[in-house]
Amino acid sequence: MNDAVIESVSLMEIPHSRKYYLRPYDVSVSVENLNDLEASIVDSRNRGNMAINPADIPAGLIMPTATPTKDVPIPGTWEATRYTFIIKVMEDNAAIQSRIEHYITGYTEETELSYAGSVDPNMIMYINNVMQIVGRKRLYDINTILHTHAETNIGASDENITYLRIYDTIPSELIEQGDYTGGLTIQANRMSVLDRGGRAISAEETVGTNFISSAVNIWLQQVLATMTAEHIETNTYDPDSIIDVGQYRKAPTDMLSSIQVLKPSGAYNYISNSITYAQLVSKDPSVPQKTIISDYLEQPESNFIMPENCESWKASTQEAVIATIISEQMPSIMLSSGLITAGVIFTNMTTDGEPFHLNITFPVTFGSLDASIFSTIFRNRLIKEVIPSITQNNTIPVSFTATLSLVAPSTAIIQINGPVGPESTPFNLPTFNTGMHSSVLLPSMSYHHRLRQELGTLREVVQDTATSAFQQQPEVFYG
């Protein structure tokens, strides 16, 4: 039996935000990008495996569109003052003899207090992210961190918006080998946060290079399995060398993994991705005593730039595309790297011979995670997974500073062809609700269909290249 206790509920009042516009991913199957990807596959063959990393994906292969497609609705309005929240839940899981720390972040429509100053019990708390830290229980209650797990609640309040899944890139014949049968169902992509729906996906999948590398590795796995069956005796290869696509071989979940620990007493199948304050109290009547309310603008370290003094998200500029990458991809990597907040300072306009300078400042982690270790993980992942897209493999001279938080206002200041200064362009980043404006969200079914066609072209090139690589040198893989 699992014992879960709500330890704290932190509400932070944040100012209004700049209205946001959707910039969905677009895939460029140009000759240059395809040649670069083919070279990465051949290089991976020479390294003795048939898998590529996010850093191997050509920088221009997947990018947010330069021109925004439509505005992003939000519960309430972008002009509203609202709360963001962190709910901390401690769970002793007897089945795995571990303690799990759940950190659930999100936002409300507005600041909702009664006349007596207490939280309105009907206030809806929309869940954006969950972070789980799993630790092995030891004597004297000392935990050893085993692993972390991060998810984002992808959803929109526009019924025409769909989203792209790793699941959509899997050939139907590969899906049919698994437990899930049937074709790819685009209709299943529809969701509505306002109806308390949404889809829980790994935070990793919202980062373009991660998305493509995962898809490519699934396609490579299919080639490897096929070629193995045709050319290699069953007992001459290690099945563990084949990438496991089981996690993608199923329809997406409707439920964030941490939500069950919040279900009110008596709720049998609690699948909502939002919760009211009253439901929290139903789970634990002492929640009002565990609730802390603060105001972001009253914090002494706040250097908030008012949204109206920031660039419009309707801009079709290079700075706006870079700001979109910072706003959507960096928070996802922060989350999966165990960070709640961090500052990022970057320039590739160096004079010391280094290709760029990248510093992470003032990192704050979830729970007991070591800030020095996890900020280094965050920095290394930015270098491999995000910076190449921002600089287009260091061909765009750019400097930027970013103050990023999953629960507080975030800002990026960007300068092309120069250092950051008073004339640089500031952007107000709505990083508290990344699930509603991630670039995996697509504006229409026709856009979704076109993107899947482009991914199909990409898959054919990948699999042809992999087949040729295997045929030329199968002993690299199986000796």
N, C-alpha and C positions, 0 to 999 in steps of 0.2 A: 504494500500500500504506500502511495506517495503522499507526503505531507508538505503542502505549499502554504507559505505565509507571506502576505503582503507586508513588506517592511517599510516602505515609504511611497508617498505620492508627491512629486514635486511639480508644481504649476508655476510657469513663468509668463508674466504678461509681456507680450512683445508688440511693437508698433505695427502699423499697416505696412503692406508690401507693394512693390511695383507690380502692375499687372503683367502676367507672364504669358508667353506665346510658345506654342509647341513647335519644336524643331526635331522632327523624327529622323532616325537614321536613314541614310541612303548608301547604297553599295555601288561602288564604281568598279565595273569589270573592264577597266581599260587594259590595253596591251601591257603597259608598264607595270600595273599592279599585278596582273596575272603572271608576268614573267618573274616579278619579285617573289610572289608566293611559290611558284614552281621552284625557284632557287632555294627557298627555305625548306621545301619538302625534300629536295635532293640533299641539302646540307644535313637534314635530320637523318636521312638514310646513311650518310657518311659517318654520322655519330653513332650509328648502330641501333636506331629505333625508328618507329614510324609514328611519331607524335611531335607536334610543334607547340611552342609556348606563345603567350600573348605578344611577347617582344618580337616574335618572328613575323607577325602580321604587318604587311605594308601600311605605312601611316595613312595613306589616302584611300585605303580600301573601304573603310566604313567610317563615315563622318556625319554629324548632324547637318541637315540642310542649311544652306546659307540664308534662304528666305523662310521666315516662319510661315506655318500653314494655317493655324487658327489659334484663337485665344484659349487659354486653359481655364475652365471654370473651377471654382473652389467652393466648398461649403461656406455659406455666408458670402462675403465679398473680399476682394484683395485689399479694399480700403479699410477693412475692419481691424480693430485691435482685438487680439485673441490670446489664448493661452497656448503654450506648448507644454508638454509634460514628459516626465520620466517616471514610470512605475517600476519599482524594484520588488521582485518576488524571489524568495528563497525556497527551493524545493529539495527535500531529501528524497531521492529516488532509490527505493529499496531494491528494485529489480537490477540496477546496475551498480549498487553500492556507491553511489556518487551524490554529491551535492551540486545542484544546478542553480546558478544565478541567472534569473531572467531580467533583462532590462528592456522595457517596452516604451518606445517613444512615439510621439504624435502631436496632435494639435486639436483645437476646438474651433467652433464657428466664431465665437466672440468671448469676451470675458463675462462670465455669467455668475454673479453673486446675488444672494438675497439681500433684502434691506438690512438684515442683521449682520451681513458681512460673511456669511457662510456660503459654500459652493452650492449652486442650484443643483438639486438632485437629478434634474432632467437634462443636465448638460451632457451632450454627446462628445465622447473622446474618440477621435478618428486615429487609428493606429497606422503609423507609417513604417516603422522598423521594429524588429526585435533582435536582440543580441543575447545569446546563451553562452555562459561560461561553465563548462563542465569540469568539476574537480573531484579527484578521488578523496574520500573521507579518510582521515588518518586519526591516530590518537591525539588527544588534546585539541581536536577540532581544527587541525592544520590541514589545509587543502593543497594538493598538487594539481596544477592545471593540466587537464588532459587534452582538451580542445575547445575551440569556440565555434559558434555557428551563427550566421547572420542572414536575415531575410528582409525583403522589402515588400510592402503591400502595394502591388501595381493596380491602379484603378483610375477611373475617370467618371465625371458626372455627365459626360456627353455620350449618349448611347451609340453614336456613330464611330467613336474611337475604339480601335482594336489594339492589340499589342502583339509583338513578334516574340515567339518562344523558340528556344532550342528545339523543342518538340516539333515545330513546324519545318525544321530542316532535315528531319530524319526520313530517309526513303521508306515508303510504305511497306516494302518487303522486310525491312529490318524491324519495324514496329510489330509486324505480324508474327515475328519469332517470339515475342515476349508475351507477357500475361495479358496485355491490353490488345484487343483485336479491333479491327475496323480502320477506316481511313483517317486522314487528317481532317479534323472538323474545325473549320474556320469560325463557325458560329460560336463555338465554345470560348472564343477569345473575348466576347463581349462581357462587360462588367460595369458596375455602377457603385462607386463609393457612397453616394447618397442613399442608395438602397442597402447600405451596409454589406456590399459585396466586395469584389476585388479578387485578386489572385496573389498568392504568396509565392515569390520566386527568390532564388538565391540572389543576394546583393551583387554577386559576381556577374550575373547575367546581364545587368544593366550597363556594364562597361563594354563598349564596342569591340575592343580587341579581345576581351575575354569571350564575348559572344561568338565571334568568328572563329577563334582558336578552338573553342569547344565543338562548334559545328564541323570544322575541318577534321578534328580528331575522330569524330564519329564516322565521317566519310572514309577516313583512312582505316579505321577499324574494320569497316565493311570490306575494303579491298584486302586487308591483311587476312581476314577470315576466309574470304573467297579464294585467295591465292594459296593459302595454307591447305584448304580442302583439296585443291587441284594438284598441288605440287609437293606437299610435305606429308609424310606419314604421321598419323595422329600422335604417336608417342615420341616424336622428335622435337616438339616445341613446348614451351611453357605457356599454358593458358593464361597465366597471370600477366603475360607480356601484352595481351590484347586489352585495349582500353575498355573499361566497363561502361556501357551506355545505359545500364538498367535504370539509372536515376532519371534519364530523359525519356524512357520508353513507356511513359504513362501520361495520361491527361494531367494537367496542372492541378494542384490542390486548391481548394476553396478556403483553406484555413491556415492562418499563421500557426506555426508549431507551438508558440508560447501561449496562445489564447486560451487553451484549456485550463491553464492554471488560474485564470481569472473568472471562470464560469461561476455564476451564482449557485448557491446551494439548491439542489433539486433540478438543475438544468441538465438534461441527459445528453443532448447532442448540441453543444454550443459552438456554432460555426461562424458567428459574426466577426468581422474584422473591425468593429468599433464597439464601444461599450459606454453605457451611461454611468455617471457618478453614483447613482442610486444602486446600480448593479454591483459596483465595487463595494459599496457599503453592505449590500446583501451578502457578498462573499466574506466580508470582515467588518463587523459593526464598529471597530475602532479606527477605520480609515480616516474619519474626520480629524482624529487626534494625530494621525500620521501624515496629514497633508500640510505641506509648506507652500506658501504663495509668495512669490517675489516679483519684482518689476525690473526688467532688463535695463531700462533707461536710468534707474537709480543706482546701478552698479558703477563704482568709481572708475573701473577700467574701460567702460563703454566709450568707444569712439565712433558712434553710429553716424552714418551718412544718411540723411533723410531720403527716402525713395524718390521723391520728386526732384532731387538734385542728382539722380543717377540716370544713366542712359536708358532709353526705352528699349524694351525687349522686341519691339517691332522692327528695329534697325536691321538692315541686311548688310552688315559690315563684317570684316575679318575679326574685329574686336568682339562683336556679338557672338560669333561662332566659338571663339576661344572662351568667352564667358560662359557659354552654354556647356562646354566640356567641363569647365571648372565646377559649375553649379550642379551638374548631374553625375559626373563620373567620380570626381574626387570624394564627395560624401559617401558614395558606395564603397570606395576603397578604404576610406576612414572607418566606416562601420565594420567591414570585414577584417580590418586591421586592429579592431578593438579600441578605436578612439572616438570620443564624443566631440572634442573640439581640437583645432590645431590651426596654426598660422603657417602659410606657405609663402616663401620669398624666392623668386626665380628670375634669372636672366641668362640669355645665351650670348649677350653682347659683352664678352670678356676680353681682358687685355693680358691675361697671364698664360695663355695657351690652352686653358681648360675649355672644353666644348660648352660648358654651362656651369652655373652655380645654383644650387638648390638647397635651401635651408628650411627646416621644420622648427617652428617656434611654439612655445607654450602648449605642448600637447597635454591633453587630459584624457585618461582612459576610463573605460568601464571597470567598476569594481576594483579588484586587487591586481589588475594587470600592470606590469612594469612599464612606465611611460617611456623610458629610454629604449627598451627593447622594441616595443610596439610602434614607436615613432620611427625607428630605423626601418622596420618592416614596411611602414607606410611610405617612407621616402623611397625605398628600393622599388616598391611596386609602382609608384608614380613614374620613376625613371623608365621602367620597362613597359608600362601599360598606358600611360596618359601623355607624358611629355612629348613622345614622338608625334602624336596626333596634333598637339598644340603647335609644335614648331615645324611640322611636316618634315621630320628627320633633320632638324636643325637648319632648314632652308629659310625659315621666317625669323628675322631678328625681332625678339619680343622680350619684354620685361613685365612682370606682374607681381603684385602682392595680393594675398587672399587671407581673409579671416573667416574660418569655416567652423560651423557648429551644426549639430543635428537638432538642436533645440533652441537656438538663439539666432537673431539676425546675422546674416553673413554678407560679406562685401568682397568684391574683387576690383582691383584698380589695374588697368591694362594699358600698356604703351607699346605700340609698334615702332620699331626703328629708334629706340631711345630708352633712357632710364625712366622709371616711374617718378612723376613729379606733379606739380599743381595742375598742369594742363592734361594730365592723363585721364582716361575715361573710366569712371566708376560704374559698377553694376551692383544692384541690390539682388542678392541671391536667395530665393525661397528654399533653402536647404532643409527646412523643417518638414516639407511635404514632397520629397523627391518622387514618391510613388505616383503622384498625379501629373508629373510633367517629364518623366524619363523619356529619353529618345527611343526606347523600345515601344512607346505608344505611337500608334499610327493614325492619321486623321480620317481614313476611310477604308472600306473594303477594297476599293480599286487600287489604292496605294499599297495595301497589304498584298494583293495579288501580284502587282508589278514587282515588289521587293522579293517575293518568293520565286518569281521567274528568274530574277537576277541571281539569287542564291542557287537556283538550279543550274544556271550556266556555270557558276563558280564551282559547284559540286562536280560537274562533268570534267572540268579542267583538273581539279584536284585528284580525282580518281584515275584519270588517264595518266597523269604524271606519276602517281603512286604505283600504278600497275607496271608502268615502264621501269620505274626504279627497282621494283621487286624482281621483275624478270631479268634485269641486267645483273643483279647481284644478290640473289636470295640468301647466300651464305652469310651476308652481313647480319641478317636477322636470326638465322637458325644454325649457323656454323656448319 
